[in-house]
């Protein structure tokens, strides 16, 4: 397609004519992936660790009812901009691989034009000659040998594509961890808000009871004032808990990539665990070092940097190219001739001799870049190991806290019931009843917090280790 036609086509599009972007792609890029560099994940979708099917956004509801953790994860996988950026990164590196592989193919170009010339001699009455010709040419260039430069560039591009795929998997795990943390923060805040509402209702009912006892002369005025104080304090705490809950919902909406105006209703997703985190730290670390997608991405980037060293070195070595061309009525940008045809073919050996030491510094730069990538890999290995150790410790501690929180809640409820019976028989005052009720409220909050901490820590450990899939969300 000539440059003139492209310019006219683009001008029509920009002037308001009917022209869609996909039509331009079909005209200028008729083959979407002629060298088959796009990985299958682009077509089949991403597969999370441990899952049996790829995640599909087609079945994800945009406005779910009661939001479960699984639904929150599905929305984040489809709408989070971090994942969208990693997905685009795969396409970028696949295009880079296609460019590297294209270096093995010949380059063919054609040109056409019309030239008109008029020649006359100086002086009066001199004759003039004119010449009009159609110029056409076809050229072909093909690099035959380059001491492995193209091969190293292709291996480097493939390594970068592998790194992009692993980075996408790492982004999935990072987003999953963020969604899990935000979801259970919201669950904890919701539980705290509901607990404060129950405390307010209990304090209100207690005030009514004490007021009736005061009217009958069975309670002192100070008891009524203490009950009223407890109700005011409960109302204040309930208001604070409501604000914290709304703030946690806003954070959850943001991490899912939903609009800020989205209104969420959380499902009841806190329950006693039916499994536990098993395994020692050494086994977790060994498996993480072998499978973590962020480490795989860093290793692939290191491999690409090492291949770039060979690419830089090959640029300073000889290269052999084959060229052929066919001209009609002269060559481009030269004087036209009539009814001539010319065919040229040849082999060119290019030997770099001196470039002002530019090649030397380019190789040194490639070596330094590889050393930097190696240092980044070691740093990431240490960071991942530390994150896994911390997450495993948090999960183990959260699991141990569950039993203690259940014991605490049972003891507080028994103490409250005992004082309630004594208060009904006038054997205890209102301060004892308020104290035991406050202990029950605190124990209930601790129980809910421990449940949320356990589920969050368990899933966060899987995400930090790079092993979290949708299968883990339903347990």
C-alpha positions, 0 to 999 in steps of 0.5 A: 500500500502506497504512502499516498493512499495511507495518507488519504485514508487517514485524512478521511478517517480524521475528517469524520468519515465512517471509519472504525479502528478495526477496519484500519487494522484489517487494512494496514495489518491484515494478519493479526499474528502471522508468526504465532507469537501470542501465547495460548493464555491470550485465547484460553484465559488465565488459569489460577494455581490449583484450578481446573478451568480458566477464569472467564469474565463472561459469567461474572455479574457486574452488580452482585447481591450479597458479596461473597469473597469469591464474587469479590475476587471474580470482579477484581480479576476482571476489572482491576487495572493492575491485572489489565496492565499485566495482560497488555504487557503479555501482548507487548512482549509477544509483539517483541518476539514477533519482531525478533523472529521477523529478522529471519525473513526477507524484506521485500519492497516495491516502488512506482512513479512517473517522471517527466523531463524536458531538455533544451539547448541554450540559444534561439531556435534550439530544439528541445527533447522531452522524456516521460517514463514510468519508473518501477522497482522491486527489491529483496534483502535477506540476511544470511548469517550474523554470528548468532545475533538474531538467535540471541535476540529471539531468545531474549524476546522469548524470555521477556515473554515468559517474564510477562506471563509470570508477571501476570500470574504474580499480579493475579496473586498480588490482587488476590491477596489485596482483595482478601485483606480488604474483604476481611477488613470489611467483614471485621468492620461489619461485624464490629458495627453489628456488635455495637448495634447489639450493644446499643440495643442491649444498653437501651433495654437495660435502661428501660429495665432499670428505669422501671425498677427505679419507679417501683423503688427497687433500684436507686437513681444512680443505677438509672444514671449508670445505665443511661451513661452506658447507652450513650457510650454504646451509641458513640461506639456504634457511630464510630464502628459504622464510619469504619465499616463504610471506609473499609467498603470504600477500600474494597470497592477500589481494590476490585476496580469498581466505580467509587459510587458502587454500593456493596452488601457483604454476605455472611462469610465468617465461619469456623474453619474446617481445615488448617495450614499444614507443613513446616516453613522449610517445605513452604519455602522450597515450594515457593522458590520453585513455583512463585510467579514473581521469581519465575518472572525475575529469572526470565528477565535475567535470562533475557539480559544474558541473551542481550549480551550475546546480541550486543557482541554479535553486532561487532562481528561480520554479517552476510546479506543477500540482495536482489533488485529489478528496475524498469526505466531507471533507478529511483531518484536517478535520471529516467531512461526509456524501455530499459530493464535492469536486474541486480543480485549480489552478496554483501559481507560487512565487517565492522572495523572501528566505531569509536568504541561504541560497541565495547561500551554497549557490551559492557552495558549489557553485562552490567544489566545482566548483573543488575537483574541477577542482584534483583533476583537475589533480593526478590528471593530474600523478600519472598522468603521473608513474606512467606515466613511472616505469613506462615507465622500469622496463619499459625498464630491466627489458628491458635487464637481461634480456640482461645477466643471460643473459650473466652466467649463461652466464659464471658456468656456464662458469667453474664448469665450468672450475674443476670440471674443474681440481678433478677433476685436483687443479689447484684447491682447494675454495675456488675451486670454492665461489667459482665455485658461489656465482657461478653461484647468484647469477647464476641468482637474478639471471636469475630476478629479471630475468625476473620484473621484466620481466613485472611491469614490462610488465604494471604499465605497461599497468595504470598506463596503464589499458590492461591486459586479460586478453589481456596476461596470456598473453604 
